[in-house]
Amino acid sequence: MTIDLKVETWPTSRFVPYGRNLRRNGHAVERMIASIRAYGFAIPIQSRGNGEIVDGHLRFMAARKLGLEELPTIVCDTWSEPQVRAFRLLVNRSANWATWDTDLVALEIQELKAVDFDLDLTGFDPIEIDHFLLDQEDSEEEIPPVPPEAVTQVGDLWRCAENRIL
């Protein structure tokens, strides 16, 4: 095994989406746009020399919508066609192999919130973020007694058994 990666910069017009794109991710383009705006185009597209995208369709769609004229790419021409097809499956599937240490995720999110960082840029949905923050708060604070007359305002969280209403 050799590690010989070379990042090239190509015009966006040179890329060709794979005809059988394995993921349905059109709904996530706006989130990827926000990510690119916040962090830049930090992960190159992987492509064949003919421009066919191996990995990075979502980043490509976001870049086109942003009007980016050039994108970084790693050319994967040393792979056979079966290797390219298998890699497409692998790279998309491997993101699901690991599990989260939810206590550490909660801690990271809590610390980011403390410095007023935009938590949408973590990739977690708002409901997931609330879950992490509430679990952290619940473990650190005792739930106060219910007042005789319940009053609510925008932003209050109501707990009803296992349910939470925001």
C-alpha positions in Angstrom: 0.0 0.0 0.0 1.3 3.4 -0.9 0.0 6.8 0.1 0.4 9.1 -2.8 -2.3 11.7 -2.7 -2.1 14.8 -4.8 -4.8 17.4 -4.6 -5.4 19.2 -7.9 -7.6 22.2 -8.5 -10.1 21.8 -11.3 -12.8 24.1 -12.9 -16.2 23.1 -11.5 -17.4 22.6 -15.0 -15.0 19.6 -15.4 -16.8 17.5 -12.9 -19.4 15.0 -14.0 -21.8 13.5 -11.4 -22.0 9.7 -11.3 -25.1 8.6 -13.1 -26.1 6.2 -10.3 -25.4 8.5 -7.3 -25.9 6.3 -4.3 -27.2 8.9 -1.9 -30.3 11.0 -2.0 -29.0 14.2 -0.5 -30.6 17.1 -2.4 -32.4 18.1 0.9 -29.0 18.6 2.5 -27.5 21.0 0.0 -28.3 24.1 2.1 -26.6 22.6 5.2 -23.5 21.8 3.1 -23.5 25.4 1.8 -23.5 26.7 5.4 -20.6 24.3 6.1 -18.6 25.5 3.2 -19.2 29.1 4.1 -18.1 28.4 7.7 -15.1 26.2 7.0 -14.2 26.6 3.3 -14.1 23.7 0.9 -12.0 21.6 3.3 -12.6 18.1 1.9 -11.6 17.6 -1.7 -13.8 15.8 -4.2 -12.5 12.4 -5.4 -12.9 11.9 -9.1 -11.7 10.0 -12.1 -9.5 11.7 -14.7 -12.5 12.0 -17.0 -14.2 14.2 -14.3 -16.7 11.6 -13.0 -17.2 12.1 -9.3 -16.3 9.2 -7.1 -17.0 10.8 -3.8 -18.3 14.3 -3.0 -21.6 14.8 -4.8 -23.1 16.8 -2.0 -20.1 19.1 -1.8 -20.2 19.4 -5.6 -23.9 20.4 -5.6 -23.3 23.0 -2.8 -20.3 24.4 -4.6 -22.2 24.8 -7.9 -25.0 26.6 -6.0 -22.5 28.9 -4.4 -21.0 29.6 -7.8 -17.5 28.4 -7.0 -15.4 28.2 -10.1 -12.7 25.8 -8.9 -12.7 22.9 -6.6 -10.0 20.7 -5.1 -10.0 17.1 -6.2 -8.0 13.9 -5.7 -7.8 11.9 -8.9 -8.5 8.2 -8.4 -7.3 6.8 -11.8 -5.1 4.1 -10.2 -8.3 2.2 -9.2 -10.1 -0.3 -11.4 -13.7 0.3 -12.2 -14.8 -2.3 -9.6 -12.6 -0.6 -7.0 -14.2 2.7 -7.7 -17.7 1.3 -7.4 -16.8 -0.5 -4.1 -15.2 2.6 -2.7 -18.4 4.6 -3.4 -20.2 2.2 -1.2 -17.5 2.0 1.4 -17.0 5.8 1.8 -20.7 6.4 2.2 -21.3 3.4 4.5 -18.3 3.8 6.8 -19.7 7.0 8.3 -22.2 4.7 10.1 -19.6 2.3 11.6 -18.8 4.2 14.7 -21.1 5.1 17.6 -21.1 8.4 19.6 -19.9 8.8 23.1 -23.0 10.8 24.0 -21.5 12.2 27.2 -18.5 13.7 25.3 -20.7 15.0 22.5 -22.9 16.7 25.1 -19.8 18.2 26.7 -18.5 19.5 23.3 -21.9 21.0 22.4 -22.3 22.6 25.8 -18.8 24.2 25.5 -19.6 25.4 22.0 -22.8 26.9 23.2 -21.0 28.7 26.1 -18.8 30.6 23.5 -22.0 31.4 21.4 -20.8 29.2 18.5 -23.5 28.5 15.9 -24.5 24.9 16.8 -26.1 24.3 13.4 -22.5 24.1 12.1 -21.9 20.9 14.1 -24.0 18.8 11.7 -26.5 17.8 14.4 -30.2 18.6 14.0 -31.7 21.2 16.5 -33.6 18.4 18.2 -30.4 16.4 18.7 -28.6 19.4 20.0 -31.5 20.1 22.5 -31.3 16.4 23.6 -27.6 16.7 24.3 -28.0 20.0 26.1 -31.0 18.8 28.2 -29.3 15.5 29.1 -26.3 17.5 30.3 -28.4 19.9 32.2 -30.5 17.2 33.8 -27.4 15.4 35.0 -26.1 18.6 36.6 -29.3 20.2 38.0 -32.1 19.0 40.1 -35.5 19.6 38.5 -37.3 22.4 40.4 -40.7 21.7 42.0 -43.8 22.6 39.9 -45.2 26.0 41.0 -48.9 26.1 42.0 -49.8 28.1 39.0 -48.0 27.1 35.8 -46.8 30.0 33.6 -44.9 29.6 30.3 -43.1 31.8 27.9 -41.4 31.3 24.5 -38.4 29.1 24.9 -39.7 27.2 27.9 -39.3 23.4 27.9 -42.2 21.3 29.3 -41.5 17.7 30.3 -44.5 15.4 30.2 -43.4 11.9 31.2 -40.8 10.9 28.5 -41.9 13.7 26.2 -40.5 17.2 25.9 -42.4 20.1 24.5 -40.5 23.2 23.5 
